[in-house]
Amino acid sequence: MAELEREFGSHTSASVAGWKHTVSYGEFIAWTHATAFMNANRDTEAHPDPVELPTPWPDKQAVDVTPEERARLRADLEARSAFAH
């Protein structure tokens, strides 16, 4: 079961992560590479907003977090982070 949860392409992994569908490692790497390439080479004057290719995870707007909860979560993350400023 643990191995199925770690494997990107399994429905178990997608369900646990809250993804809309499964993706393989290759698809994930291709998405990462394409997004990075498009953003690095776009005309920032003509297209000031970064390119966001479709993803299997929910859209950022779908997350329902209050400003107070976000502040509490950010403080908790900063307290535990190995990359603290």
Residue pairs with C-beta under 8 A, 6 or more apart in sequence:
1 12
4 10
4 12
4 13
5 12
5 13
5 16
6 13
7 13
8 22
8 23
8 24
8 25
8 27
8 28
9 22
9 23
9 24
9 25
10 22
11 22
13 19
13 22
14 20
14 21
14 22
14 23
14 56
17 57
18 57
18 58
19 56
19 57
20 56
20 57
20 58
21 56
22 56
23 31
23 56
31 53
31 55
34 53
35 51
35 52
35 53
38 51
38 53
39 50
39 51
42 50
42 51
65 73
78 84
